[in-house]
Amino acid sequence: MNTSTQTTPASSAPSRVTVLTRALDAVDRAHARAATVLHDVRNELLTRSAHAIDRVEQLTTTACERARVGIERADVVSADVVNRAQGVVGQAIEKARTSRSEQAHVVS
């Protein structure tokens, strides 16, 4: 056996594996860093979107609550107006009935 032929391929093979291994390791680290950055961006977008939706929900809830309060106030006012109108009409009808049932006053 020739030892020089065995040492040359053996000595060059580990150096190729080392370079290839280092290259694969570098690619793996870069891939992991890129994935981390992408996940960070995705999480930030998710957080901002959720915050925006919460804010819109809060604003619309506040607007709906104000609308309900306004409708309730309008209902109270309109009920009061209807009750007062009913009272006025009822009094007018009662006066008309009373004046009709009384004898006409004759001036002497």
QUIQUI-V726776 format. One record per helix or strand of 2 or more residues. SS is the DSSP state (alpha for helix, beta for strand). FROM is the first residue (numbers start at 1). TO is the last residue. If there is no record, write none. Layout:
# QUIQUI-V726776
ss->SS from->FROM to->TO
ss->SS from->FROM to->TO
This chain:
# QUIQUI-V726776
ss->alpha from->3 to->101
